[in-house]
């Protein structure tokens, strides 16, 4: 039997690590597929349970030098967990600050004389070389201690034959430190050796790497918060009806066929069917439908949706892991584990770079030993190769460009979560746009008021505002909001409500007083106005509005005298058409993907030149649409704002969330458009291309530098010119290399997007 499971992998630091885990697991008999996501630290593996099991998988990964355990779905965050995470982050931040303080002091002491900086007389390297060296050792040790995880991880990976960038950093930093330590002991015999101390480079490498790792960890928290928020949609308790009595019970105890009471303003705890009562539910978090959905006996309701304005009884059909919401959560977790379609360029290189550099250093040492050189000479060669090849420039090539790129994005209202989002956004070939809250404003708004000759538009809006003021329905709020903001205070004050009756599934029956004159009116759907005669002109307008997907509210007197209509709809954002044009000018296909009905979607499609319109799509289907596009070779950017978009945002190569949307969409998105402007999605793509170009330039320089520096450090020119690269020169070269990379990245700040 084929099983698919998710495991948490600990101890990975670069692509070489994730590749090692994939390599050892794929060799296990019965394993059909293994994918490791370095960012999330999870492995998705599919295997034949008759040939492999959890114990074998965990054992193989552990023997490769990594921690491994079966992934347990995340539970709701509690205050203790949040406090513990915050404390850990603060502790790491403080440690990094300490490392920088000691590094800066060490750099000042070691290189101050080169730049004529003032130093105490007792630290003069020529007069007191021992003091000069001892102070550097004392400043170096705290940083080595703070960065001890790099050494333990690097040497552990080396021991398990899976060397990574930590291995190279650990060996390079360690050798340079011990080389300098040996030189320190030789100072009494040869004070001139003080010029060959290399403590500052050893520490600088560590501090740079620790800073990069800290910033990466801060920026790659993906959708854990999104899953927690999804889980929090389900209430912890439900009101169970048993033998005509009500009992509050934990949601975890519910089972199919249970009867539940759902009060107005509460979330529905499980999927079910309405058995009694009428109401409207807000299902936008699941379907993308912007308007409330009326519910009557026999209609289905979905767990996690909000019951708006009426008490209903439901019979549970699905609960727990079988519910729609649980399936969305499960889908998101699976999507997160899938390996990123484009790995980081630096990580790709490091898988080859690390063992090659170590091999070169070892071979060079052996060759010089074979040629009869002294141990000090051989140690210098070995250390120089590792030091000059230390992946500082290579490691900085990507994060510096990404930091500057993300900073430029933030200045333009585009928040980018991680470097991968910048890598993938620039390769986008297809943009998929949600409708509600993305292309549209995401909330009902009055669009049209059409009246008969018997009443003017001001009066009918005043009547509707007063009548709807006693209702909490979103459409009612849209009408009352317009009335209270556009009408004069005296227009509303002269109208009073005398009586009010909510007619389920139809609307409102109210008796109002207009300057002392009582009028009985209906405000609701066509069923309330069935006795009224609607003029042909208004009937034609109603047909036009309904074809556009707008909701029409009818107003009539209870004696059959028709007054007019008020139309409510989710209106287009002013910038939506321009945004789609921007994408198309970049040669990108644009698709509208919505859970709304065909009529509404087609109307939106008639206003905006989409390449394709896909409607009436459920959340899990949205993600499947994205997956199908990816199978055809498309690089997909999904832009959305709702919970229903979260699975698709995670599935997409670049998930882009509207900043004013739900917290869950924002958590699930790799890119957040804080100005709620879809045009910024096109700007994000342009920013990505600029950043990727800079990264490639940086990597080219890093490779060129290593291609020239490593042979020199290995002593290639020594037999011909007597030129031998010392660790000190190697450190200076490495520093200049890093400076070039950072300077090139800073050029991004001058670009306009």
N, C-alpha and C positions, 0 to 999 in steps of 0.2 A: 504494500500500500504506500502511495506517495504522500509524504508529509511536507508541509512548508512551515518553517518556524523562524522566529526572530531572536537573535542573541545580542547581548550587550558586550562589546569588546573594549577592554581597558588597556591603556599603555601605548596607543598608536599616536605617532607624532608627525608622520609624513606619508606620502604616497608609497614609499618603500615598505612601510608597515602594513598598510591596507593590502598591498599586493602580496605581501608574505602570508597574511591570513587567508586571502583568497587561494593562494597557491597550495597551502597545506590542506585546506578543506576540500578543494577540488580533487585531491589525490585520494580522498577517502572512498572506498568502494561503496557504490550506491548513491553517491552525491551527484545530482543532475545539474544543479546550478548553485553558485555561491556568489553573492554580491556584497561587498563591504562599503558602507558609506562612511568616509573618514570624518565628515562634518558632524553627523549625528552619533557616530560611534556605535553603529549597529550593523549587524550582518543578517541578511536574508538568505536562507538556505533551503533548497528543496532536495529531498532525498527519499530513497526507498527504505522504509522502516524495517524491512526484512534483512537489509544488509548493513544498515547504520542506525545509530541511536544517539540520544543526547550525551550520554557518557563518553562515547567515542569522539564526538565532535568537540566537546569541551576539553577532553584530554589532549587532542591533537593541537588545538589552539594554544593551550597552556604550555605544551612542550615547545612551541615556537616562540615562547617568551611573552605571551600576552594573557591578560585576564579574560575570562569568558564565563558568562552565565546566561541562562534563558531569560529573555526579556519579559517582564511582567507589566501589563498595561498600567499606565499612570493613573493614580488615584487623585481625587480632589486635593488641591494644595491646602495644607493647613498652616496656621500661623507659625508653628514651630519649624516646619520645613523652610518656609520663606525666610524666617529670621536666621536660620542656619546658613542658607545660601548667601544671604546678604553679608553675614559675618565672615564667611569664607572669601567673598569678593573683596571686602574691605581689608582683610589680612593679606591677600595677594597684592593688592594695590600698595599697601604700606611696605611690603617687602621689596617691591619694585622701586619705590621711592628711595629706600635705603640703599639699594644696589646702585642707583644712579648717583647718589651723594658720594659714596665711596669711589665710584668710577671717575667722577669729575675731579675729586681730590687727587686721585692717583694720576690722572692725565696731567693735572696742573704740576704735580711734583716731578713727574718723569719727563715731561716735554716743556716745562716752563723755561728752562735755560735756552732752549732752541729759539724761543720767541722773546727772550730778554724779560720774562716775567720776574718780578721780585720774589726771591726765596730766602729763607733764613740762612745764615752763614754755615750753620752746622749741616745743611743739606746740599752744600756745594759738592757736586759729583767729583770734581777733580781733587778737592782738598780732603773731603770725608766720604770716600766711595762706599765704605761699609754702612755709614748712617743713611746715605742715599738709597742703598739697596734694602736695608732693614725697614725703613719707613714704607717702602713700596710693598714689601711682604705683608706688613701689618695692615695696609689698606686693601691688599689683594684678598686676604683670607676671608673677610666677611662676605665678599661677593661670591667667592667660590662656594661658601657655605649656603648662601641664598640660592645659588644655581645648582645645588647638589643633585636635583632631580634630572638635570640634563646629563650628568655623569652616570647616575645609576641607570637611567633609561638607555643611554647610549652604549654603555659597556654591557648591559644585559642583552640588548639587541645584538651586539657583536658576539657575545658568548653563545647566543642561540643561532648564529650564522644568518642573521637578518639585519645587517648594518643599515642604519638610517642616518639622517642628517644630524641627529643628536650624537651618533657615534663619531662622526667626523669632527663635530664641535668639541666633544669631550676629549678626543685624542689630541686635536690641534691645540686646544686650550691647555690641556694637561701637560702635553710635551713642552709647550712654550713656557709654562710655569716651572716645570722641573728643570728645563734647560737653563732658565734664569737662576734657579736655585743653585745649580751646579756652578754657574758663573759666579754667583755670590760667594761661594766658598773658595773660589780661586782668586778673589780680589786681593787678598793679603800678599799673594805672590806676584800678581799682575794687575795693578789698579786700573790699567788701561781697559781691561775687560768690562769696566762699568758701562761702556758705550754699547755693550751687547746684551744688556738686560732687556727683557721682553715682557715684563709683568703687565704693563698697561694694555698691550694688545690681547693678552690672555683674558683679562677682565672685560675689555671692551667687547670682544666677541660674545661673551656670555650675556652681558647686559643687553646688547642688541637683540640677541636671540630671545631672551626672556621678555623683552618689550614686545617683540613681534608676536610671541605666543599669547601674551596677555591681551593684546589688542584683538587678535584673532578669536580668542575665547569670548571676548566681550561682544564681538560682532556676529558670531555664528549661532546664537541662540535662535533656533528656527521656530518650530511650531509646537513646542511643548506647552506654551501658554495657550495656544489655540485649542489644543485637546482638552486642557483643564477647563477652559471656558465652555466648550461644548458639553463637557460632563456636568458643569454647573447649571446648565439649562434645565436639567431634570430635577424637580423638587425632591427633597429628602423624604417627605411624607405624603400620604394620600388619604383622602377621606373614603373609607370603605363602608358600603351599605350592606348591613347584615341583619336579616329579620326586622326590617323597618327601623333599624337603629343605625346611628352613625358612629364610626370608630376611626380615629386617626392611627394609621399604621405606617411602618417604614415601606418605602417604595420597593425595597429588595424582597419583600414578602409577597408581592403581588403575583397573581397567576392568571392565565386566561380564564375568561368567563366571570371574573370578579366584576361587581358593579360599583362604580365610583361616582361620587358627587364632585363636580367641578364648579367652584364658585367663580363669579366674575372677577377679573383682574388677577387670576392665578394661572400658573402654567399647568398644562396637562401632563400627568406623570407617566402615561403609557399610551401606546396606540390603541384605538378602540372605535366603537360604533355608538352613536348617540341613540339612547333608548327612550329619553324623555327630555323635553325642553327645547328651547330655541336660543341661538346665540350667534355671534360672529367670532371667528378666530383669526389671529394674526399669524399667517404661515410664511411670511416673507423670509424668515430664517431658514426655511426648508425648500420653498419652491421658487422664490424670487418674485412671487405675485405681490404687487404693491398694494392692492386693495384687500380689505378684510374679506374673508370667505364666510358666507352665511352657512350656518349649520342647523339642521333640523333632524327629526327622528329618521334614522336609517343612514345618515351621512357618517363618513369616517372622519376621525380626528387623529392627529399625529402627536406623539409624545414630544414635549419640549416647546410646542406652540403655545401661544397665549390666548386664553379665553377672555374675550373682551367685555361683553355687556349683558350676559344672561347666564343664569344657573342652568347647567345641563347634567344629565346622568349618562354615563357611558359604560358599555360592557367591554372589558379589556380583551383585545385580540392578540396583541404582541407586547411583550415586556422584556426587561433585562437586555441580554445580548441579541435578542431577536427583533428589537425595535428598530425603526428607521434611523433614529438618532444614533443608536449604538453601531449600526452598520456604517454610518458616515464616519464615526470616530475610528472604527476599525480600518476603514478605507484610507483615512488620512495617515494612520500609523504605518500602514503598509507602503503608502506612497513615499513617506519620509525615508524609509529604509532603502528604497531603490537607489542604486548608484547614480551619482550626478552624470549627466550626459557629457559634460566637458570637465575634465579634471583640471586642477590648477597647473599652469605651465611649469612653475618652479618645482612642484611635486613630481611631475612627470620626469623632469630632468634628474631630480635627486636620486631616483631609483637606480639610475645608471652612474651618475656622477660620483656618488659616495664610494662604492667599491672600486671604481676606476682610479680615483685619487689615492685611496689607500694602497692599491696595488702598485701604482707608480712610485709612491714614497718607499714602499718595501723593496721593490726591484732596484730603485736607484741606490738605496742603502747597501743592498747585497752586491751590486756591481762595484761600488766604490770600496767595499770591504775586500772583494776579490782582487781589486787592483792594489791592495796593500795600504789603504789610507788608515789613519789612526781613528780610534773610537770617537774622539771629539769631533773630527771632521765628518764622520758618518752620522753622528747625532745631529750635527748642524744641517746636513743634507735632509735627513728624515724630517726634522722639525720644520725646516724652511718650506718643504713641499706642502706639508699639512697646513702650515700657517698661511702661506700665500694662497693656497687653494681653499682655505676655510670659507664656507659658503656665505660669507657676510654680504658680498655684492649680489650673489645669486639669491640669497634669502631676502635681501632688501628690494630686489628688482620688482617683485610683485607687490608686496605690502605698501611700499612708499607711494607707488603710483595709485594704488587703490585708496590709500588714505587721502591723498590729494584729490583724487577723483570723487570720492564720497563727500569730501568737504565742499568741493565745487557744486556737487549735486544738492547738498544741504542748503547752500546759499541761494539756490534756485527753488527751494521747496521740494526737493526730491531726496527722500531718505533711502539709502541703500544699505541693506543689512550686512552683506558680505561680499567678498571678492568674486565669488562665483556668479553672483547676479550681474556684476559688471562684465564678466567674461561672456556670459550667455546672451545678455540683452542685445549686444551688438551683432549677433548672428541671427537675430529674429527674422523669420521669413513670413510668419503669420501672426497677426494680432487678433485675439478673441476678446470681444467686449461683452460684458454683462449689460443688461438694460437698466433695471431698477437701481437707482442710486449711483449709476456710473454714467450712462448716456443721458439718463433722466435725473431729476432732482431727488427722487426717492420718497416723496411724500405727496399726498393728495392736495391739489390746488384748484380753486374755482377758476374755470377757463371761460365759461359762457353763461350769460343770463339773458333769457329770451322771454318776453312777456306779451300778453294780449293787450288789447286797447283798454281793457277794464282797469289796468293797474300799471304803475310805472316801475322801473327796475329798482329804484331806491326803496320803494315801499315793499316790494316782494322780497328783497334781500333783508329788510328789517324784520318782516314776518318770519322768514326762515331762520334768521339769527336768534330771535327770541324763542322760537319753538325748539330749535336744535340745541339751545344753551343748556338744556337739562339732560342731554345725552353725552356720553363719553366716546361715542363712535368716531373713528378717525375722519370719516366724511363729514360728520357733524362738526368736528373741530375745524375742518377746512372752511366750512361755511361761516361759522361763528368768528373765526380769525379774520376773514375778509370783512365781515360786517362790522366788527368792533374797530377795525383799523381804517375803513373807508367811509363809514357813515358818521354823520354828526351825532353828538351825544343826545341832542334834543330829539332826533329822529327815533332813537331807541327808547328814550325815557317815556315817550308818549304811548308806547306799546307795552302792555303788561300781559303775563300769562296767567290765565285763570285756572285751567285744568290741563292735564297732560296724560296721555295714555300711549304706551309703547305697544304697537301691534307687531308681534313676532313675524319676521319674514317680509314685512311690508313697509313699516316706517312708523311715523308718529301721527297721532290724532290729538289735536290741541284746540282749546278754546282760548282766544286772546281778546284783549280789550284794546281797541285803537281809538284813543281820545274818548273813551267812555262807550264806544260802540263795540258790542260783542260780535266776534266772528269765529266760526268753527271751521278749521282748516285741516287738510291732510298735507303732510310733507313726507314723501317717500317714493317708492317705485310705482310703476304703472298700475299695479294691482289696487293701490289705494285710490287711483283716479279713474277706475274703470267705468264709473258712471258719467264722468265728465266728457264733454265733446271737445276734442283737441283740434284747433284750426289747422287747415292743410299746411299753411306756411310753417307752423311750429312742428307739425308731424314730419315734414321734410327735413327740418333742422335736426330733429331727434335722430332720424335715420342716419344723417350725415355724421353726427357726433358719435353714435354707437358704432358706426363703421370705423371710426378712428380709435375705438377702444375706450371711449370716455364713459363714465358713469353718469346717468341722467337722473336728477331728482325732480319729481313732479310736485307742483303745488296747486291745490284746488280747494274750493270751499266744499264743505260736506253736503251742500245742497246740489252739487254737480257743476257749479260755476268754475270753469277752468281759469287759472291765473297765469301760469307760465312754468318755465323750467330753469333749473340751475345745473350746469354740467361741471363735473369734477374729474380731474385726470392728473396723472403724474407727468409733468411737463418736461420737455427736453432742456438739457443744460445749454446755455447760449453758445458754448464753445465746442459742442459735440461735432458739428458739421466740419468745422475747421480742423479739429483733431483727426478725423478720418481722412481728410484731404492731406494732412501732413504725413500720415502713415503711407498713403498711396504714392505720394511723391518720392518716398524712399523705396518704392518698389515692393511694398509689403502688402500681402493679402489681408483684408479686414473682414471679420466674421462677427455677426451679432448672435449671441447665444443666451437665451432667456428661458425662464420657467413660465413666463406669461403666455397667454393664449395666442393663437395664430393671428387673430384679427388685430390685436394690439401690435404684435411684432411686425406684421406686414405694413401697418400704417407707419411705424417708425422707419421701416426699411424704405418706404416711399419718400421720406423726408431726408434720409441720409444715404449716400451711395455705397452701401455695403456690398461686398462681393458675394456674400451669402448670408441668409437669415435662417437660424435654427431656433424653433420655439417649442414650448411645452416640454421642457427637459428637466428631469429630476436631478438632484445633486450628484448622485452616483453616475448618472448618465452624462452629466456635464464633464466629469473627469474622464469618462470613457471617450467622449468626443475628442478631448485633448489628446488622449492616448492614441486614438485612431489617426489623428493628424500627424503625430510623431512617428507612427509606423510608416507613414508615407514619406518620411524624410523632412517634415517641417520642423523648424525651431519655433516653438510657440511661446508668445507672451500672452498671458491671461490677465485682463484688468477687470477687477470686480470689487464689490464692497460688502457683500452680505455673507452670513454664515453658510448659506447655500453655495457660495462660491469657493469656500475654503478648500474642499477636496480638489477642485479644479486648479486653484492657485498653487497647491502643493504639487499636483501632477505636472503642471506646465514647466517648461524649461526656465521661464522667468515669471514668477507669480507677482503681480503688481496690484497693490490694494489702494483704493481711494481712501485718503486719510480721514475723511469724515464718516466713513462706513463703520461697520461693527468692529469691536476690538478683536474679534476672532479673525476676521478677514485681514486686519492689519497685522496680527500675529503670524498669520499663515503666509503673508506676502513677503517676497524677497526685496521688493521695492515698494515704498509707500509714497503716494503723491499727496503731500500735505495740503496743497492748495485746492484739492478736489477738482483738479483740472486735467482732463484726459490728454490734453496737448502735452502735458509734462511727460507722458509715456513716450512720446516721440523724442522729446529732449533726452530722456533717459537712454534711449537707443543711441543717439548721437554721442552722449557722454561716454557710453560704453565703448564705442568705436575709438574715440580719442584715447581713452584709458588703455585699451588693449594695444593700440599702436605704441604708446609710451612703454608699456610692459615689454613688448617685443624688442624695442630699442634698448631697454635696460638689460634684458637677457642677452642680447647680441653683444653688448659691451662686456657683460660679465663673462661670457664665453671667450671673447677675444682676449680679455685680460688673463683668463686662466690658460688659454692656449699659448700665450707668450710667457706668462709668469711661471707656470709649473715646470716647463723645460729648463728655464733659467735657474729655478730653485734646485732642480735635480742635478745641476752642474754641467749642463750640456756644453756651455762655452768654456768651461774651466780648462780643459786640455789645450785649447787653442789660444785663449787670451789670459788665462789665470783669473778670470772673473768668477767669483763665487758669491752668490746671493746669500746674505746673512739673514737671520730671522728678523733683525731690526729693519732692514731694507724691505723684507717681505711684509712686515707689519705696516710700514709706511705706504707701500704699494697697495696693500689691502685697504687702508684708510682712504687713499686717493680714489680707489675704485668705488668705494661706498659713497664718497662725496660726489663723484660723477653721476652715480645712479640717482642719488637724492636730488641733485641739482636738476637733472633731466626731468624727474617727476614733478618738481616744483614749477616747471614751465606750464604744466596743465592749468595752473591758476590764472594764466593770462588768456585762456581760451573762453570763447562765448558759446553757449549752447542754446 
